[in-house]
Amino acid sequence: GGGGGGGGGGGGGGGGGGGKSVAAYAGGQLRLLRAALSWPSVREVVYSTCSVHCAENEAVVAAALETAEGWTLRPALPRWHRRGEAGAGLPAQLALACCRFCPREDLTAGFFVACFTRLARSVEE
């Protein structure tokens, strides 16, 4: 069984001058996530960010699922009450598999988790 790494965060930080845009972070995170999902021996990949931005979270997950054949999501932290947000290309059913932490409502830093799992397939090795 493989392990997985995930995207970095950073985009959820405060508004200092000269920093990367959310779109720039999201693009880099998507490239890293797609690379992790491309490794044949990997069975699960956990993608997480320290961000509240849909563009870095659900949108990245949706874009990765569009091109990563044979992958789906399994529920991340199923006992946690706040789930992902439908939209940005992510259907409601898959958004429910993701979880979010909201700074104001959960008294935490912004945080997002999605657990990718490879679908069963015949192995010809």
N, C-alpha and C positions, 0 to 999 in steps of 0.2 A: 504494500500500500504506500503510495507516495504522500508526501506532505506538500504544502504549498506555501507560497509567499503571497504577498499582496501588494497593492499599490501603496504608495507613500503618503502622504497627506500634504499638509503644508498650505493648501489653498484655503483652509478654513480660518487661517490666522487673521489677526487684526489688519487694519488698513494702513500699514506703513508705506511710505513712498518708495517707488522704484522696484516694487516686488513683481513677481510673475502674476499674470492674470489667471483667473480660475480656468479659462479655456486652455491656457498653456499647461497648467497642472493636469487637467483632465486628459489632454492629448498624450502627455508622457505616461500617465497612469494606464491609459488604454493600451499603449504599446507594451508596457511591462506585463499587464494582465494577459494580453494576447500571446506574448512569448511564453508565459507560464502555462497557459492552456494548450500550447502546441507540443509540449514535451510528452511523448507517447507513454512513458511509464507513470506519469502523474495521474492519480485517481481523484484527488480533491485539491482545490485551491481556495484559500480564504483571502478575500479581497476586503481590506478595511482602510478607512481614511479617518483622519481627525478633522472632518469637514462636515458642514451642514448643507453644502451646496449640491443641489440635484445634479448639476452638470458634472460633478466629480464622483457622484454616487450612482444613482439609478441610471443616469444616461450612459455612464461608462459600462455598467453591467449590461444594459440593453445592447449597446454596440458590440460588446464582446460576445454575447450570446448569438448575435446575428451571424458572426463569422466563425464561431467555434463549434464545429459540427460535433455532435455527440455529447454535449454538456447541458446540464440543467442546474437549477438551484435547489438546495435542500434548506430547510428552516435553520436560520442562524439564531442562536440564543432563544429557543422557542418560548421560554418563560417570560421573556422581556415583553412589555406591553406595547411599546411603540414600534410599529412596523415601517417598512419602506413606503415610499409614495408612488402610486401609479402615475404613469405619464412619462414623458421624455423617452418614449419608445418601450417602456417596461410595462407589460400588462399587469393588471391588479393581482392576479393569482401569483405571479412571480414576485411582485413587490411585497406581498405578505411573507415571503420567505426571507426577506432582508430585515434588518433592524437598524434603528436610528436612536441616537441619544441627543436630546435637545438641551442646550445650555440653560435656557430660562425655565423650562418645565421639569427637567430631570436633575437640575443642579450639578451638571457635569460639563466637561468640555464637549464640544460637538464631536460626534463619532458615528460611524456607519460600518456595518458588516454584511457581507454577502458570502455564502458558502457555495462554491461551484462543485458539482460532483459529476464525474464521467458516467454516462449511461452504460449499462451492461452491453457488451458486444462480443461477438465471437472472436476468439484470439487465434490467429494463424501464425504461431511462432514455433 
